[in-house]
Amino acid sequence: MYRIIKVLNNNGILVYHNETGRELILMGNGVGFGKKPTQQIEDMPGAKVYSLVTRQKQQSVLKVVNGIQPGFIEAAGRIIEEAEKVFSEVNHEILLPMADHIALAAKRAKENRQIPNPFTPDIRVLFSKEYTVAMRGRDIIREMMGYEISDDEVGFLTLHIHAGLSDEQVSVTLDTTRIINEGIRMIEKGFSRKLQEDSLAYTRLMSHLYYMVARTRNGESTKVDFNDFIFTNYPETGRVAEMVCSYMGNELKKPVAKEEIGFLAIHIQRVISPETL
C-alpha cells in the first residue's frame, strides 16, 4: 500500500511505501491521473518503481523533487527504460541525479552556454553502449522538453547511465576517465605519435586502463607478469608503461602493482605496432 506524497504529473507520483517506509516514484501512463496527495493506493501493475537517492544524503526527497520540473524526471525515467532495453539491470536510484543533471543541461542549452567535457571522446570509447543510450536520451529530451543538449552533455549523461550499471559514482568515473586520458597522452608523447582511436587495439587499451585503475583502487593486481618479456624485447614500451603506472599511482595515492607494468605494455605495443604481438 502506498500513500501519495505528491502528484508529479499524469504519468508520475511520489509516494510513501507503508510497508518499507521508503519514498518512491511510480511512473507509467496515467498513474497520476485523478490522484491526490495523502490518498492511499494499492500496487499499480505496469508502473515503474524508482527508489530514490539525492546528491546530498541529508536532503529530503520531496525538496529535491520540488526543485525539478516533472518533465525532466519523466525524461530520466524514459532514458532508464531505454538503458534497460540494452542492459539486463539498471539501478533505478540514478533517477533523481540524472533528472537533476538533465534539468541543468537544459537550462544551459536555453542560455546558450556549456560546461566543456574534454573527456567525451574517451567516454565514448570506454562506455560505448552507455553512450549509445545517452544519444537516444538526447532525442528523448528534445522530443519531451524541446531542448537540444550538447555532445559534451551526452558524455556526462553517459556517466549517469554507467553509474546505474556499476554503482560507481559519476564523480569517480569522471576522475577515472581523466586519469586514463592523461595516460593516453603520456603514451602518445612517449612515442611521438597520435594513437589510432578507431582501432580495436585502442579500445582494448582504454578498457585495460579502466580496469587497471579499478584494480589499483581496490588494492588488487593482475596475476600475469610480462615484465621480463617486455623489458627484454620492447624496453621502450616498458619504460612508457612504467611512467604511466607511476603517474596513476600518484593520482590514486595507492601503489600500482609492478605486474601491471608489463601487462599494460603488452596493450601499448599492440596499439603502436600491431604486427609485433
N, C-alpha and C positions, 0 to 999 in steps of 0.2 A: 504493500500500500504506500502511496506517495501523497505528500501534502505539497500543493503548488506554492512556491515562493514568489515566482514572477513569470508572467507570460511574456516571452521574448517577441514572438510574432505568431502567425498562424501555424508555423512549422517548427516551433521550438518553445520549450518551457524549462524553467529552472525549478527543481523540485527537491524536497527533503524526503529521503527514504526512511520510513518509520522503523523498519526492522534493523537497519545497519547504522542509522544516524548520520548517513553521508549525504552531502549535497551533490546532485547530479543534474545533467542536462539531457532531456529527452528530445530527439529530433526526428521528424518524419512528416510526410504530407498531412496537414490538417491536425497535428497533435495539439496545437494551441487554440484551435478554433472553438470559440464559445467557453473557454476555460477562464477561471478567475482565481486570484490569489486566495490562499487558505483552503481552497477546495481539495477534498480528499478524492483520489482516483486510484483505480486498480492498475495492475500492469497493463501496458499497451502493446499488444502484439504488433511486430513490424517496426516499432520505434527503435532508433539507435540510441544506446545509452552511453553517455560520456561521463566518466569520473573526472574530477576536476583538480587541477593544481594551479597555483598562481605563481607569478615571477618571484614574489616575496611571500614566504610561508605565513607571515603574520597578517597578510592582507585577507580580508573577508572575501569570499567568492562573490557575494552579492555586490560588494563595492566594485569589484573588477568587472563583473557583468554589466553593471550600470554604466561603466565607463566605455563600453564598446558597443557600437551600433549593432543591433541584432543581425543585420545582413552580413556583417563580417564573420560573426560566429557561424552563421549558416553556411557561408562560403568555405570556412575552415572545415566544417563537417563534410561538405561535398568533396573537398580535397582529400580528406582522410578516407572517404569511400573510394575515391579513385586509387589511393595507395593500396587499399585492401583488395583491389582487383589484381594487383601486381604481386603483393607480398601476402604471405599466409596470415600474418597477425601484425596489427599496428596498435600501439598503446594509445588509447583514447585520451590519456591525460595531456597530450600535446594540444588539445583543442583550444583552450584559452590562450596559452602563449602564442600559438600560431595565429589565432584571430587577432590578438593584440598587435602582432607584427604586421599582419595584412592591413589593419586599420592605419598603422603608422606609415606603411609603404604607400597606401592610397593617398594619405594626407601629403606625403612628399611629392607624389605624382601630380596632385592637384596644384601644389605650389611650385611645380616645375623645378624641384631640387632633388638631389640624390645623395645617398651615402655610398661612396665608392666601395666596391668589394673586389680588391685586386686578386683575390683567390678564386674567383668564379671559374676560370679555366681549369684549375686544379680540382675544384669541387665537382665539375662536370666529368672529369676522368675518374676520380675516386668513387663517386656515388652516381654512376651513370643511370641506373634505374630510378633512383630517387629524383634525379634531375629531370628525367622524362616525365615523371608525375608532376613535378613542380611546373614544368612547361604547360601541362594540362591545367594546372592550378592557375596559371596566368590567364588562360582562356576563361576559366570559371569566374575569376574576379572581374574580368572585363564584361562577361555576359550578365553577371548578377548585380555588380556595383557600378559598372561604367568607367572603371579606372584601368589604365594601362601601366602596369608596373614594369620596371626596367629589367634588363638581363641580370644586373647585379642583385636586384631584389629576388629574382628567381634563384640565384645562388644561395641567398640567405634562407629562402623558403625550403630549398633542398635540405639544408641542415636541420630544419624543424622536422621534416619528414624522416630524416635519418635518426633523429632523436626518438621518434616513435617506434623505431625498429631496434635500436641498440640500448635504450635507456641512458644514453650518453648525453650530457647537457650540451646545448648548442655552443656555449662558450668554450667548452673543452674541445669539441670537434673543430671549431674555428681555429683554436690555438694549435691543434694537431696539423691542420691544413697549412697554417703559417710556417710551422717548423719544416714540413715537407717541402713547401715552396722554396724556402731558403736552402734546403738540402739539394734540391734540383739545380738551383742557381750555382751552388758550390761545385757540383759535378760539371756543369757547363763551363764554368770558369777554369776548372782544373784541366779540362781537355780542349779549351778554347774553341768550343763549338756549341751550336744550338741543337738540343736533342729533338728527335722526330716525334712529335706529340701524338701523331695518329697511328703509331705502330703498336703492335701487341706487346712488344718488349717494354715499351714505355709505360703502358698501362700496368703491366706486371711489376715494374719497378715502383710505380706510385703506390700500388697496393701493398707491396712488400714494406715500403717506408711507413705506411699507415699502421700495419700490424707490428712493425718494429717499435714504433712509438708506444703502442698499446702494451707490448711485452715489457718494455722498459718501465712504464708507469706501474705495472703490476709486479715488478721485480722478477720477471720470468726471462727465459732466454731460449733460443733455438738449440736443439741438441746436435745440430750439424756443424762441424768445424772444417771450413775450407781454407783456413788461414795459410797453412803451409803451402797448399796448392797455388793459391793466389799470389803470394809473395814470391814464389819460385818462378811462376810463369807470367804473371801480369803485375809486377811490382808497382807500376804507376797507378793502376786501378786500385790496388790495395791501399796505396797512400791516400788517394782521394776518398775512398770508403772510410779510412781511419779518421780523416778530417771531419767527414760528415757525422760519424759516430761521436766524436769528441764534441762537436757543436751540439748535437742532440742531447748528450749527457748534461752539458752546461745549461741548456734551456730547460730541461726537465728536472734539473737538480737531483738526478739519480744516475748512477753509473750504468753505462751501456755494456752489456756482456761482451767480452772480447770475441766470442764466436760470431757475433753479429757482423763484425768487420768483413770477414771472408764471404759470408752469405750475401751481404749487401753488394760486395764487389762482383760476385757472380752476376747479379742482375744488372749492375752498371756495365759490365763487359758485354753482356748480351745486347744492350742498347747501343753502345758506341761501336761495336764490331761483332755483329750477329754471327758472322761466319766462323768466329774463333771458338764458340761454345755451342 
